Amino acid sequence: MDKFIFPLCLWLLLAVPPTLRAAGSTDTGLQAAQQALAADDYKLAYTLFSRHAAETPLAQFSLGLFHRNGWGRPVDNRQACLWFEKAAQKRIPAAQHYLGDCLVQGTHRQPDPAAALELYMDAAAGGHLISLCAAADLYIRGEGVSKDIQRGLELCTQAAQANSPPAQLALADYYRDHADIPSDLAAARYWYQQAAERRLPEAQYRLGVMLSQGQGGAPDLDAALLWLETAASAGHAPAYLPTAVLYANAEPDPATGALRPEHLAKIYLWTHAAKARTTDPAQLETIARIETMLQAVMPETWHASLDQQIAAHLAKFSP
């Protein structure tokens, strides 16, 4: 989980049993802690959450997120798991899910995938749907339970059909490239589409790649460019270079036989964004070729304005 500040307070309330929700909703101390977190004042937020950790499972879960995500402190997965365990004992679904992860990985105690499976299923029953895909992974790998690929797919499909974008992404990944599951690129493309329409940049990127390469169906370069640029605009760095490449291969202007000016600008923008975010030699080689092409056809007077746009984008979506 990344630092998704907006929804943390609301999302926590939605993931809490009603009896606990009523108690937590009147706690102005937690509201102050959430406000500090939204303002990136990690030190104050941690202090305020800590004041309520003895009696409030929402505060316990939040402290676990601090240690898991490294908010204002070094990442400490063991300490995160200890906090998640406290909150999970009060049936906080998200905490149960993360505690399940801790037990699968053996982060703070010996691995116990069987116990993790119970936690995932309980979390899913509480509304944390992606936990069904975590349980599915245990069935597919046969970890803590007898290997049952069909059961695993059924669980993750259940979450995907309930419109959980992360579950839709996970299910698509299973169908695309899981070693133990027969490839079904049409199904993968379908589920990437579902998640992409729900604004998941990773799914938008993967759908764009499949559309551009004709995987799981006929190629559709216009739709591929739409989804790739949507993902790129959301700061998903792997989409930068494919977006630039599609613009570079766009149909030329019939009147001039050359690429349209707006396409040249897009090529420059996404190529330079990619260059700032990659160290992959193959990608850098492609970028160099594109830059050579641009030098021959794009006026240098465009650079200053475009460079400002690139800098603003990279600053907005800094790693």
ABEGO torsion letter per residue (X at the ends): XBBBAAAAAAAAAAABBAAAAAAAAABAAAAAAAAAAAAGBAAAAAAAAAAAAAABAAAAAAAAAAAAAGBGBBBBAAAAAAAAAAAAAAGBAAAAAAAAAAAAAGAABBBBAAAAAAAAAAAAAAGBAAAAAAAAAAAAAGBGBBBBAAAAAAAAAAAAAAGBAAAAAAAAAAAAABAABBBBAAAAAAAAAAAAAAGBAAAAAAAAAAAAAGBGEBBBAAAAAAAAAAAAAAGBAAAAAAAAAAAAABBBBAAAGBBBAAAAAAAAAAAAAAAAABABAAAAAAAAAAAAAAAAABBAAAAAAAAAAAAAAAAAABX
